[in-house]
Amino acid sequence: MDFELSEEQKAFKKMAKDFAEREIAPIAKEYDEQEKFPYEVVQKMAQVGLLGVIIPQEYGGLGLDLLTLVLILEELAYSSLGIAVAATLSGTLPATVVLKAGSKEQKQRYLPSICKGEKVFCVAAVEPNAGSDGGNIQTTAVMNDDQWTINGNKLFITNGTVSDTAFVLVQTDRSKSTKGLGIIAVDRNIPGFSVRKYTSKLGLRSCDLGDLRFDNCRVPKECLVGEIGKGLQNAMAGISNMRLSIAAYSNGISQYCLDTCIKYTQERQQFGKPIASFQLIQESIADMYVQIEASKYLCYSAAYDKEKGKPFNRKVSAAKYFAAETAIKVAAKAVKIHGAYGTVSDYAIERYYRDAVVLSIPGGTEEVHKLTIGRDLLGIDALSR
């Protein structure tokens, strides 16, 4: 891997940084406190092309590589994780599913609207008994009179209550287990489709989270995205990019915490000198720096391998869990360094800590990714029956 960024990558990284400083940072606190979805930011991001980073140009996107996406997401999350996730999710997780499995007509229908900021999408996979166990989907889809009838519930779906269309992982034949799984696109105005929004969340408050309910919800057969039997595989393609995105978001949080701590410790005086001169403060700052650098290069390497068509699952899992855990550790150190100031909303550190804690959950917990890495290295599935 060439660790020197191209001029194009540097340019997009700077563009994202400038945009975030101008359009996201000034409103981050307000949107967090009021739990507002950033529709205005989505529109502004569309104007500069930041919504369709990896979507091909033929559909209105930039058609850029995954490493450039990672660099952009880091800069956006640096100013606000909640706004960054809310605004960019459609262009990563749902877009990847459509790119991998969608028909030509479906790609033309959904992808340009993401790039233009016209619509918001989500992927609905998680259920009461199907989180990490993605094959245990209970939401059913039965074909009758050229229509799918969908029944079931999805939980904790990011952007779930604001999405114009949900790409729903369903079971069409329980006797076939994962071979019966498929993905069906369901528009929010279809009768029988209802949502419930979560409020007062620990973190990511400006990012929507909700439950979806399907009660005899009927959609045309043409709403099937991809083939029956490849539903889990197609969903995992999107989830893989989401995991890489979470690693990038985590890096953005960590870098903000480090930069803020450096500035604070140089200004904060105790015993007649800046606390940056204290040995234990310097130890904490050094630990933060080393962990962040390791997290970044693990993330960059995973993006590079995935882009080049090399085996990537192990590295993506390592990047996701290490970056998310690093964000928690770095944010916790930042709170301690700031003392009482780190616990109040007047200082953004408390928001970054709350957001960092949340990032360890979506896309698979640390434990799930350790099992994935162990299986890949050892050739033995720890969960096999």
Secondary structure, 3 states (H helix, E strand, C coil): CCCCCCHHHHHHHHHHHHHHHHHHHHHHHHHHHHCCCCHHHHHHHHHHCCCCCCCCHHHCCCCCCHHHHHHHHHHHHHHCHHHHHHHHHHHCHHHHHHHHHCCHHHHHHHHHHHHCCCCCEEEECCECCECCCCCCCCCEEEEECCEEEEEEEEEEEECCCCCCEEEEEEECCHHHHHHHEEEEEEECCCCCEEEEECCCCCCCCCCCEEEEEEEEEEEEHHHEECCCCCHHHHHHHHHHHHHHHHHHHHHHHHHHHHHHHHHHHHHCEECCEEHHHCHHHHHHHHHHHHHHHHHHHHHHHHHHHHHCCCCCHHHHHHHHHHHHHHHHHHHHHHHHHHHHHHHCCCCCHHHHHHHHHHHCCCCCCHHHHHHHHHHHHHCCCCCCC
